[in-house]
Amino acid sequence: MKTKARFLFYCASSVTVGLCFGLIVHVNNGHRSVVADPLRGRDIMVVEKGDTRQQQRQPSATEFVISHYKEKLDWLKPIAKDCHVYDKGHGKSLKPSFPVKQWEELPNVGRESHTYLYHIIKYYESLADVTVFLPDELADYTPEFCFPAPTDFLEKAREGIPCLVYSTHENWGSIKHIDQWKLEYDQGLMRHAKNATLGEFYQTVFGRAPPQAVDCCLAGCFSATRRCLQKHPKKFYQKLISFLDDHSNPEEGHYLNRLWHAVVAC
């Protein structure tokens, strides 16, 4: 994947949602209320104003969740009406010339895995029948790591195939980073994992020892049905996101790239 920008401590607000110091701030007609922070499972004070569709939405048949940093999004046009784009590039990113279902800004932390987990947690009770999770640089990863077209993921999910399996992963030790990732790891631009090995991370997250091997899909492109995503309780995803929300390039984001198949397959 392409190198993301260094961590930016970001405090954003918009008509519907703002993120400030890790807290979600809802805005609706100037009224304040206390709601549970979906990411951390705790109560926070919010100010509400304007559109509250995200809190009241009905499940849709399909949804494409796009983690966006700075790549052009022209390829979204055929599916734009079903795209929820999370923008982490802010001034570096370019909005497409056509409307999408929803455009939302997030702080630049946790790589694309943070984006996907944020969406799952926030909309856990109203997830689409099938959700497709894609990075903005999808074209860079097809056909080696991702299915050729975004819509391919829809039918594959219904068939129980969440992603294009690249390999079977059997090494539960430390990840052997290569190329730009090794350089970033060595220079401290990648935050080293809190768990020393992928196996320890698996044990911490799943609560059991890792299996001998798991199917491995890379590049952060996959899909899942609501039933498969909800096989885990919301607290499972809240635990996952807690490893990702303190740095733009945490090593656990690379761990998750190897484990998404294990997370969403059912």
KEKE-3310 file (N, C-alpha, C; in steps of 0.2 Angstrom, whole numbers, plus 5000, padded with zeros to 4 digits):
npx = (5004:5001:5012:5006:5002:5011:5007:4993:4987:4971:4957:4941:4925:4909:4893:4886:4894:4908:4925:4935:4949:4947:4934:4917:4907:4891:4880:4865:4853:4857:4855:4860:4866:4869:4877:4881:4898:4902:4914:4921:4913:4908:4900:4897:4897:4887:4884:4870:4864:4856:4857:4853:4853:4862:4861:4848:4846:4840:4843:4852:4852:4865:4881:4895:4910:4922:4939:4947:4961:4970:4969:4962:4944:4937:4933:4923:4911:4900:4895:4892:4880:4879:4890:4899:4910:4925:4935:4952:4962:4959:4965:4973:4966:4954:4938:4926:4918:4905:4890:4891:4884:4887:4899:4912:4923:4937:4949:4967:4971:4976:4976:4968:4960:4956:4946:4937:4933:4928:4916:4909:4907:4900:4888:4883:4871:4863:4869:4872:4864:4874:4891:4904:4921:4933:4949:4955:4964:4961:4963:4977:4979:4972:4973:4979:4977:4964:4947:4942:4932:4922:4909:4910:4913:4901:4893:4902:4902:4890:4891:4899:4912:4924:4935:4948:4959:4975:4986:4990:4992:5004:5014:5016:5024:5034:5030:5038:5043:5045:5053:5046:5039:5048:5058:5050:5047:5059:5064:5055:5043:5033:5022:5027:5020:5009:5008:5020:5021:5012:5004:5002:4994:4983:4979:4976:4965:4955:4954:4959:4971:4980:4975:4983:4985:4978:4967:4973:4971:4976:4979:4967:4954:4938:4923:4907:4893:4879:4876:4888:4896:4890:4892:4902:4902:4898:4908:4919:4924:4926:4937:4947:4948:4954:4968:4972:4970:4979:4989:4995:5000:5000:5007:4998:4988:4994:4994:4980:4977:4981:4972:4959:4951:4949:4942:4930:4924:4912)
npy = (4994:5012:5024:5032:5049:5056:5055:5065:5076:5078:5088:5088:5095:5094:5096:5084:5075:5077:5075:5075:5075:5062:5060:5058:5070:5075:5085:5094:5104:5112:5107:5099:5083:5067:5053:5036:5033:5025:5020:5017:5013:5021:5035:5051:5069:5077:5089:5092:5095:5098:5086:5070:5057:5047:5042:5036:5028:5016:4999:4996:4988:4986:4992:5003:5005:5017:5020:5034:5044:5052:5048:5049:5048:5044:5031:5027:5031:5023:5017:5026:5030:5022:5023:5026:5037:5039:5051:5054:5062:5076:5092:5086:5078:5075:5079:5069:5074:5071:5067:5057:5044:5047:5058:5059:5065:5059:5058:5056:5041:5025:5018:5010:5000:5005:5014:5005:4998:5008:5011:4999:4998:5010:5009:4997:4991:4993:4989:4987:4974:4968:4973:4982:4984:4995:5001:5018:5017:5006:5002:5000:4987:4977:4964:4956:4956:4960:4958:4962:4971:4983:4979:4965:4960:4960:4949:4939:4940:4935:4922:4918:4921:4932:4939:4940:4927:4928:4920:4907:4910:4906:4909:4914:4923:4938:4950:4951:4964:4972:4982:4998:4998:4991:5001:5011:5005:5003:5016:5021:5027:5019:5014:5003:4987:4983:4971:4958:4949:4942:4931:4933:4944:4939:4930:4939:4947:4937:4929:4916:4903:4905:4897:4883:4888:4902:4908:4921:4938:4952:4970:4976:4975:4969:4960:4958:4950:4956:4947:4940:4949:4953:4941:4943:4951:4969:4974:4966:4972:4985:4982:4979:4991:4999:4997:5004:5018:5028:5032:5036:5025:5012:4996:4986:4988:4982:4969:4967:4967:4955:4947:4949:4941:4930:4937:4941:4931:4918)
npz = (5000:4998:5005:5019:5026:5039:5056:5060:5072:5074:5074:5070:5064:5058:5049:5052:5059:5071:5075:5089:5098:5099:5102:5098:5091:5089:5080:5081:5079:5089:5102:5117:5122:5130:5124:5121:5117:5102:5098:5110:5120:5130:5139:5132:5130:5119:5105:5096:5079:5064:5051:5055:5050:5051:5063:5063:5052:5040:5037:5021:5005:4999:5002:4999:5007:5008:5011:5011:5006:4997:4984:4967:4964:4953:4948:4956:4951:4945:4956:4965:4971:4982:4990:5004:5009:5018:5022:5024:5021:5020:5017:5007:4999:4985:4981:4972:4956:4956:4966:4981:4991:5005:5013:5023:5036:5044:5057:5052:5056:5060:5047:5033:5040:5052:5047:5042:5054:5061:5054:5055:5069:5072:5064:5068:5071:5060:5048:5031:5020:5013:5014:5006:5008:5004:4998:4993:4983:4974:4961:4960:4966:4959:4947:4956:4971:4973:4969:4952:4949:4959:4961:4960:4972:4979:4975:4978:4992:4995:4991:5001:5000:5005:5000:4989:4990:4994:4999:5010:5027:5038:5047:5063:5070:5071:5059:5043:5037:5021:5009:5007:5019:5028:5029:5035:5047:5053:5054:5063:5058:5057:5069:5081:5085:5099:5103:5102:5092:5078:5081:5095:5094:5088:5098:5108:5103:5098:5108:5109:5105:5090:5074:5065:5052:5042:5029:5019:5014:5006:5005:5010:5004:5004:5007:5016:5023:5033:5042:5044:5049:5061:5068:5077:5093:5096:5105:5101:5090:5095:5103:5093:5086:5096:5095:5085:5085:5088:5080:5063:5056:5062:5067:5069:5060:5049:5053:5054:5040:5036:5043:5040:5033:5042:5051:5045:5038:5037)
capx = (5000:5005:5013:5001:5005:5013:5001:4990:4982:4966:4950:4936:4918:4905:4886:4883:4899:4915:4929:4939:4952:4945:4927:4912:4902:4885:4877:4858:4848:4859:4853:4866:4864:4874:4876:4887:4903:4901:4920:4924:4908:4907:4896:4900:4892:4887:4879:4866:4862:4855:4855:4854:4852:4867:4858:4842:4846:4838:4848:4851:4854:4872:4885:4903:4914:4929:4944:4950:4967:4972:4968:4956:4939:4932:4931:4917:4905:4895:4892:4892:4874:4879:4896:4900:4917:4928:4941:4957:4967:4957:4967:4976:4961:4950:4931:4924:4914:4898:4889:4891:4879:4889:4906:4913:4930:4940:4957:4971:4974:4974:4976:4961:4957:4952:4940:4932:4930:4924:4910:4906:4905:4895:4882:4883:4864:4860:4873:4869:4864:4881:4895:4910:4926:4938:4954:4954:4969:4959:4966:4984:4979:4969:4969:4983:4975:4957:4943:4943:4927:4919:4903:4912:4913:4894:4891:4906:4900:4884:4893:4903:4919:4924:4940:4953:4964:4982:4990:4988:4997:5006:5019:5013:5029:5034:5030:5044:5042:5049:5053:5045:5037:5053:5061:5046:5047:5066:5064:5050:5037:5027:5022:5028:5014:5009:5009:5026:5020:5005:5001:5000:4989:4977:4977:4973:4959:4951:4954:4961:4977:4979:4975:4989:4985:4972:4967:4976:4969:4980:4977:4962:4948:4935:4916:4904:4886:4877:4876:4895:4899:4887:4894:4906:4898:4901:4914:4925:4927:4929:4944:4951:4950:4959:4975:4973:4968:4984:4995:4993:5003:5002:5009:4992:4985:4997:4992:4974:4977:4982:4967:4952:4947:4947:4937:4923:4921:4907)
capy = (5000:5018:5027:5037:5054:5056:5056:5072:5076:5082:5090:5090:5095:5095:5096:5078:5072:5079:5071:5080:5072:5055:5059:5059:5075:5075:5091:5093:5110:5116:5103:5095:5077:5062:5047:5032:5034:5019:5017:5016:5010:5026:5041:5057:5075:5079:5094:5090:5100:5097:5080:5065:5051:5042:5038:5034:5025:5009:4995:4996:4981:4986:4999:5002:5009:5018:5023:5039:5048:5057:5046:5051:5043:5043:5024:5026:5034:5018:5014:5032:5031:5017:5024:5030:5039:5042:5055:5055:5066:5083:5096:5083:5074:5078:5076:5068:5079:5068:5066:5050:5043:5051:5060:5060:5066:5056:5059:5051:5036:5018:5015:5009:4996:5010:5017:5000:4997:5014:5011:4993:5000:5015:5006:4989:4988:4995:4988:4985:4967:4967:4979:4981:4988:4996:5007:5022:5015:5000:5000:4997:4981:4972:4959:4952:4956:4962:4957:4967:4977:4984:4975:4958:4959:4959:4942:4935:4940:4931:4916:4916:4922:4939:4942:4936:4924:4928:4915:4904:4912:4901:4912:4918:4927:4945:4951:4953:4970:4973:4988:5005:4996:4990:5007:5015:5002:5004:5023:5023:5030:5014:5013:4996:4984:4983:4964:4957:4944:4942:4926:4936:4949:4935:4928:4945:4949:4932:4925:4909:4903:4905:4890:4882:4893:4906:4911:4928:4942:4958:4976:4979:4975:4963:4961:4954:4951:4958:4941:4938:4955:4952:4935:4945:4957:4976:4974:4963:4978:4990:4980:4980:4998:5002:4996:5008:5025:5032:5033:5035:5019:5007:4990:4982:4989:4977:4963:4966:4965:4947:4943:4951:4935:4927:4941:4942:4925:4914)
capz = (5000:4998:5012:5022:5029:5046:5061:5061:5078:5070:5077:5065:5065:5052:5050:5055:5064:5071:5079:5092:5103:5099:5104:5092:5092:5085:5080:5079:5081:5095:5108:5119:5125:5132:5121:5121:5111:5099:5098:5116:5125:5136:5138:5130:5129:5112:5103:5090:5075:5057:5048:5060:5046:5052:5069:5062:5045:5039:5033:5014:5002:4998:5004:4998:5012:5005:5015:5006:5008:4992:4977:4963:4965:4947:4948:4960:4948:4943:4962:4969:4976:4987:4993:5010:5008:5024:5020:5029:5018:5021:5011:5002:4995:4980:4981:4965:4953:4957:4973:4984:4996:5011:5013:5031:5037:5050:5058:5049:5061:5059:5040:5031:5045:5057:5044:5042:5060:5063:5051:5058:5076:5072:5061:5069:5072:5054:5043:5025:5019:5011:5014:5003:5011:4999:4999:4987:4977:4972:4954:4961:4969:4955:4949:4960:4977:4974:4963:4947:4949:4965:4961:4960:4979:4981:4974:4981:4999:4996:4991:5007:4998:5007:4997:4985:4994:4991:5001:5017:5032:5043:5051:5068:5073:5069:5052:5040:5033:5016:5005:5010:5025:5032:5030:5040:5053:5055:5055:5068:5055:5058:5076:5082:5088:5106:5104:5098:5086:5075:5085:5101:5093:5087:5104:5112:5099:5097:5115:5109:5101:5082:5071:5061:5046:5040:5022:5019:5009:5007:5002:5013:5000:5006:5008:5021:5024:5039:5047:5045:5053:5067:5072:5083:5096:5094:5109:5098:5085:5099:5105:5088:5085:5101:5093:5079:5085:5091:5075:5056:5053:5067:5064:5070:5054:5044:5056:5051:5033:5036:5047:5039:5031:5048:5055:5042:5035:5041)
cpx = (5004:5006:5008:5005:5007:5007:4999:4985:4977:4959:4946:4929:4915:4897:4883:4888:4905:4918:4934:4942:4949:4938:4923:4908:4897:4882:4870:4854:4850:4858:4859:4863:4870:4872:4882:4892:4904:4908:4923:4920:4907:4903:4900:4895:4893:4882:4876:4864:4861:4854:4857:4853:4856:4865:4852:4841:4843:4843:4847:4853:4862:4875:4892:4906:4921:4933:4948:4956:4968:4971:4962:4951:4934:4930:4925:4910:4899:4892:4891:4886:4874:4886:4896:4908:4919:4934:4945:4962:4966:4960:4971:4972:4957:4943:4930:4919:4907:4897:4889:4886:4881:4897:4907:4920:4931:4947:4961:4975:4972:4974:4969:4957:4953:4946:4935:4929:4926:4917:4906:4903:4899:4888:4880:4875:4860:4864:4869:4869:4871:4885:4902:4915:4932:4943:4953:4959:4967:4963:4973:4984:4975:4973:4972:4980:4968:4954:4943:4938:4924:4913:4904:4911:4906:4892:4895:4904:4894:4885:4898:4911:4921:4930:4944:4959:4970:4986:4987:4994:4998:5011:5016:5018:5028:5034:5036:5043:5047:5048:5051:5043:5042:5057:5057:5047:5054:5067:5059:5044:5031:5028:5022:5022:5015:5010:5015:5026:5013:5001:4998:4994:4982:4974:4973:4966:4954:4950:4955:4968:4976:4979:4982:4990:4978:4973:4969:4974:4973:4976:4970:4956:4945:4927:4913:4897:4885:4878:4883:4898:4897:4888:4898:4901:4902:4908:4920:4928:4930:4936:4949:4953:4954:4966:4977:4973:4973:4990:4992:4995:5005:5003:5003:4988:4987:4995:4985:4973:4978:4977:4960:4948:4945:4942:4930:4920:4917:4904)
cpy = (5006:5021:5032:5043:5053:5058:5064:5072:5081:5082:5092:5091:5097:5095:5090:5076:5076:5075:5075:5076:5065:5054:5061:5064:5076:5082:5091:5099:5113:5113:5099:5088:5072:5056:5043:5033:5026:5016:5014:5013:5015:5031:5047:5063:5076:5085:5092:5096:5097:5089:5074:5058:5045:5038:5035:5029:5018:5006:4995:4989:4981:4993:4997:5007:5010:5022:5027:5043:5053:5055:5048:5045:5042:5036:5023:5028:5029:5016:5020:5032:5026:5018:5029:5031:5042:5045:5056:5060:5074:5087:5093:5079:5078:5075:5075:5073:5077:5067:5058:5050:5047:5052:5062:5060:5062:5058:5054:5046:5030:5015:5014:5004:5000:5012:5011:4998:5002:5013:5005:4995:5005:5013:4999:4987:4989:4994:4985:4977:4965:4973:4977:4986:4989:5002:5012:5021:5008:4997:4997:4990:4975:4971:4954:4951:4957:4960:4963:4973:4977:4979:4967:4956:4957:4952:4937:4934:4935:4924:4913:4917:4930:4942:4937:4934:4924:4922:4912:4906:4908:4904:4917:4922:4934:4945:4954:4958:4970:4980:4994:5003:4995:4996:5011:5012:5003:5011:5026:5027:5025:5013:5005:4993:4983:4975:4962:4953:4944:4937:4929:4941:4945:4933:4933:4947:4943:4928:4918:4909:4902:4898:4889:4887:4896:4908:4919:4932:4949:4964:4979:4980:4968:4965:4956:4955:4953:4953:4939:4943:4954:4946:4937:4951:4964:4977:4971:4969:4984:4989:4981:4987:5002:5001:5000:5015:5030:5034:5032:5028:5014:5000:4985:4982:4984:4970:4962:4964:4958:4943:4945:4945:4931:4930:4941:4936:4921:4909)
cpz = (5000:5005:5014:5025:5036:5050:5061:5067:5076:5075:5072:5067:5058:5054:5054:5061:5065:5076:5082:5098:5104:5101:5098:5095:5087:5086:5077:5082:5088:5102:5110:5123:5126:5128:5122:5115:5108:5099:5104:5121:5131:5134:5137:5129:5122:5111:5096:5086:5068:5056:5053:5056:5049:5059:5068:5055:5046:5035:5025:5012:5001:5000:5002:5003:5009:5010:5010:5009:5003:4985:4973:4964:4959:4946:4952:4957:4947:4950:4967:4974:4982:4991:4999:5010:5015:5021:5025:5027:5019:5015:5006:4997:4990:4980:4973:4963:4954:4964:4975:4989:5003:5011:5020:5032:5044:5051:5054:5054:5058:5052:5039:5036:5050:5054:5044:5048:5063:5061:5054:5065:5076:5069:5062:5069:5065:5048:5037:5024:5017:5011:5011:5006:5006:5000:4993:4981:4975:4966:4955:4963:4965:4949:4954:4967:4978:4968:4958:4947:4956:4966:4962:4968:4982:4981:4977:4989:5000:4995:4996:5005:5000:5003:4993:4989:4991:4993:5008:5022:5037:5048:5057:5072:5071:5061:5049:5035:5027:5013:5009:5018:5030:5034:5035:5046:5056:5057:5061:5065:5056:5066:5078:5086:5095:5108:5099:5092:5084:5079:5092:5100:5092:5094:5108:5109:5100:5104:5114:5104:5094:5080:5067:5055:5045:5033:5023:5013:5011:5004:5005:5009:5001:5006:5013:5021:5031:5044:5049:5050:5060:5071:5078:5086:5095:5099:5105:5093:5089:5101:5099:5086:5090:5100:5088:5079:5087:5086:5068:5053:5058:5064:5064:5063:5049:5047:5053:5044:5032:5039:5045:5036:5037:5052:5052:5039:5040:5037)
residu = (MET:LYS:THR:LYS:ALA:ARG:PHE:LEU:PHE:TYR:CYS:ALA:SER:SER:VAL:THR:VAL:GLY:LEU:CYS:PHE:GLY:LEU:ILE:VAL:HIS:VAL:ASN:ASN:GLY:HIS:ARG:SER:VAL:VAL:ALA:ASP:PRO:LEU:ARG:GLY:ARG:ASP:ILE:MET:VAL:VAL:GLU:LYS:GLY:ASP:THR:ARG:GLN:GLN:GLN:ARG:GLN:PRO:SER:ALA:THR:GLU:PHE:VAL:ILE:SER:HIS:TYR:LYS:GLU:LYS:LEU:ASP:TRP:LEU:LYS:PRO:ILE:ALA:LYS:ASP:CYS:HIS:VAL:TYR:ASP:LYS:GLY:HIS:GLY:LYS:SER:LEU:LYS:PRO:SER:PHE:PRO:VAL:LYS:GLN:TRP:GLU:GLU:LEU:PRO:ASN:VAL:GLY:ARG:GLU:SER:HIS:THR:TYR:LEU:TYR:HIS:ILE:ILE:LYS:TYR:TYR:GLU:SER:LEU:ALA:ASP:VAL:THR:VAL:PHE:LEU:PRO:ASP:GLU:LEU:ALA:ASP:TYR:THR:PRO:GLU:PHE:CYS:PHE:PRO:ALA:PRO:THR:ASP:PHE:LEU:GLU:LYS:ALA:ARG:GLU:GLY:ILE:PRO:CYS:LEU:VAL:TYR:SER:THR:HIS:GLU:ASN:TRP:GLY:SER:ILE:LYS:HIS:ILE:ASP:GLN:TRP:LYS:LEU:GLU:TYR:ASP:GLN:GLY:LEU:MET:ARG:HIS:ALA:LYS:ASN:ALA:THR:LEU:GLY:GLU:PHE:TYR:GLN:THR:VAL:PHE:GLY:ARG:ALA:PRO:PRO:GLN:ALA:VAL:ASP:CYS:CYS:LEU:ALA:GLY:CYS:PHE:SER:ALA:THR:ARG:ARG:CYS:LEU:GLN:LYS:HIS:PRO:LYS:LYS:PHE:TYR:GLN:LYS:LEU:ILE:SER:PHE:LEU:ASP:ASP:HIS:SER:ASN:PRO:GLU:GLU:GLY:HIS:TYR:LEU:ASN:ARG:LEU:TRP:HIS:ALA:VAL:VAL:ALA:CYS)
# end
